[in-house]
Amino acid sequence: MSHSRAPRAALLTALVAAGALTLSACGDGGKSGGGGDTNFVTGTGGIATVAKGERQSPDKLAGETLDGKQLDVADLKGKIVVLNVWGSWCGPCRAEARYFSEVAKETKEQGVEFVGINTRDPKKQKALNFEKDYGIEYPSLYDPIGKLIVNGFPKGTLNPQAIPTTIVLDRDGKIAARSLKALDDKELRKMIDPLIAEK
């Protein structure tokens, strides 16, 4: 009997950890997050930004993509990087996916790279089907248990607190903006365009 309880306890622990990350999933995105003296500014629509001199780099965001290649976000330094945390099971992720696909294509020549972070999809096939259905051509790191999401962002920075979350890194690879809700093309451009204009 104790053998059957051990897997249940492990499963319960994993579910609690996953639940902590997604408590605000499908929320209104109005949280600024981080805590302490972070100097975040949350604008209209729940987009939080950090002034250029106050930005921090994420920790290591690297691993295997859904299509089995290796990707390290640090290798994209010099480009603006849009990180989108998503799951194929997430309704708001489906709502924003076509906008991300469009804006990724529109901004590529302006030095913008998109990288997904796929989470809580225990099997890659559903995530791959999602990408195919919505015309997502950019890579997504496969993070089924949320390890990258939890460990990839230093405490006190604009970190993922919901699914979907979008975080934009400036050309120096530093965290510049975050949204904790599904975005349309106009909202997404509001996050990216100021960084394209930065010198």
C-alpha positions in Angstrom: 0.0 0.0 0.0 2.9 2.4 0.7 4.2 1.8 -2.8 1.0 3.2 -4.4 1.0 6.2 -2.1 4.6 7.3 -3.1 3.7 7.9 -6.8 0.6 9.7 -5.8 2.6 12.0 -3.4 5.1 12.7 -6.2 2.3 13.5 -8.6 0.6 15.7 -6.1 3.9 17.6 -5.5 4.4 18.1 -9.2 0.8 19.3 -9.6 1.1 21.8 -6.8 4.3 23.2 -8.3 2.7 23.5 -11.7 -0.4 25.0 -10.2 1.7 27.7 -8.4 3.1 28.8 -11.8 -0.3 29.0 -13.4 -2.5 30.4 -10.7 -2.9 33.5 -12.7 -3.2 31.8 -16.1 -5.9 33.3 -18.2 -5.8 36.4 -16.0 -6.1 40.1 -16.9 -2.3 40.6 -16.9 -2.4 43.6 -14.6 0.2 42.4 -12.1 3.6 44.0 -12.1 5.3 41.1 -10.3 8.8 40.7 -8.9 8.4 42.4 -5.6 10.9 44.7 -3.9 12.4 47.8 -5.5 12.2 46.7 -9.1 11.5 49.9 -11.0 8.9 48.2 -13.2 6.4 50.5 -15.0 3.1 48.8 -15.9 1.4 50.7 -18.7 -2.1 50.3 -20.1 -3.0 46.7 -21.0 -0.8 45.2 -18.4 2.5 45.6 -20.3 5.3 46.2 -17.8 8.5 47.7 -18.9 12.0 48.4 -17.5 14.1 51.5 -18.2 17.2 50.7 -20.3 19.7 51.3 -17.4 17.7 49.1 -15.0 17.4 45.9 -17.1 18.8 42.5 -16.1 19.7 39.5 -18.2 17.7 36.3 -17.8 19.6 33.2 -16.5 20.3 30.4 -18.9 17.4 29.8 -21.4 18.7 26.9 -23.4 17.6 23.4 -24.3 16.0 21.2 -26.9 13.3 22.6 -29.2 10.1 20.9 -30.2 11.8 19.7 -33.4 14.8 18.3 -31.5 17.4 21.0 -32.1 19.5 22.7 -29.5 18.8 26.4 -28.9 20.4 28.9 -26.5 18.7 32.3 -26.3 22.0 33.9 -25.4 23.2 33.2 -28.9 20.6 35.7 -30.2 22.2 38.6 -28.4 22.3 41.6 -30.8 18.7 40.9 -31.8 15.5 41.7 -30.0 14.0 38.5 -28.7 10.3 37.9 -28.1 9.8 35.0 -25.7 6.3 33.5 -25.6 5.4 31.0 -22.9 2.6 28.8 -24.2 0.9 25.4 -24.1 -1.3 23.7 -26.7 -4.0 23.2 -24.0 -4.2 27.0 -23.3 -7.2 28.8 -24.8 -5.6 32.3 -24.7 -2.5 30.9 -26.3 -4.6 29.7 -29.2 -6.2 33.2 -29.4 -2.9 35.0 -29.7 -1.0 32.4 -31.9 -1.9 33.8 -35.3 -0.8 37.3 -34.3 2.5 36.0 -33.1 3.0 34.2 -36.4 2.2 37.3 -38.4 4.3 39.7 -36.3 7.3 37.3 -36.2 7.3 37.4 -40.1 6.8 41.2 -40.3 9.6 42.0 -37.8 12.3 39.5 -38.8 14.1 41.9 -41.1 14.1 44.5 -38.3 16.3 42.2 -36.2 13.5 40.6 -34.1 13.6 36.9 -33.3 10.7 35.0 -31.7 11.3 32.0 -29.4 8.5 30.0 -27.8 8.7 28.2 -24.5 6.3 25.4 -24.6 5.2 24.1 -21.2 2.9 21.5 -19.6 2.6 19.6 -22.8 3.7 16.1 -21.7 3.9 14.9 -25.4 5.5 17.0 -28.1 3.1 16.0 -30.8 0.2 18.2 -29.5 2.6 21.1 -29.4 3.9 20.4 -32.9 0.3 20.1 -34.1 -0.4 23.5 -32.5 2.5 25.1 -34.3 1.4 23.6 -37.6 -2.2 24.7 -37.1 -1.3 28.3 -36.4 1.6 28.7 -38.8 4.2 29.1 -36.1 7.6 28.9 -37.9 9.9 30.1 -35.1 11.4 27.6 -32.7 10.0 26.7 -29.3 12.0 25.4 -26.4 10.4 22.3 -24.9 9.8 22.8 -21.2 7.2 20.3 -20.2 7.6 20.7 -16.4 8.4 24.4 -16.4 12.1 24.1 -15.4 13.2 26.9 -17.7 10.3 29.2 -16.7 11.1 28.8 -13.0 14.9 28.8 -13.2 15.5 31.0 -16.2 14.5 34.4 -14.7 16.3 36.0 -11.7 14.1 36.9 -8.7 13.0 40.5 -8.9 12.9 40.6 -12.7 9.9 40.6 -15.0 9.4 36.8 -15.0 6.6 34.5 -16.3 3.8 34.3 -13.8 1.0 33.1 -16.1 0.4 31.2 -19.3 0.6 32.9 -21.7 3.3 35.3 -20.8 5.4 37.3 -23.3 8.8 38.7 -22.4 10.9 40.8 -24.7 14.6 41.0 -24.5 16.5 44.0 -25.8 19.5 43.8 -28.2 21.8 43.4 -25.1 19.8 40.3 -24.1 18.2 42.0 -21.2 14.6 41.8 -20.0 12.8 45.0 -21.2 9.1 44.2 -21.2 6.5 41.7 -20.1 2.8 40.9 -20.6 0.8 38.4 -18.6 -2.1 38.0 -21.0 -2.9 37.0 -24.6 -1.8 39.7 -27.0 -3.1 40.8 -30.4 -0.8 42.2 -33.1 -1.2 45.8 -31.9 -0.3 45.0 -28.3 2.6 42.9 -29.4 4.0 45.7 -31.5 3.6 48.1 -28.5 6.2 45.9 -26.8 8.5 45.4 -29.7 8.5 48.8 -31.6 10.1 50.9 -28.8 13.0 48.4 -28.7 13.4 48.5 -32.5 13.7 52.3 -32.1 16.3 52.1 -29.3 19.9 52.9 -30.3 
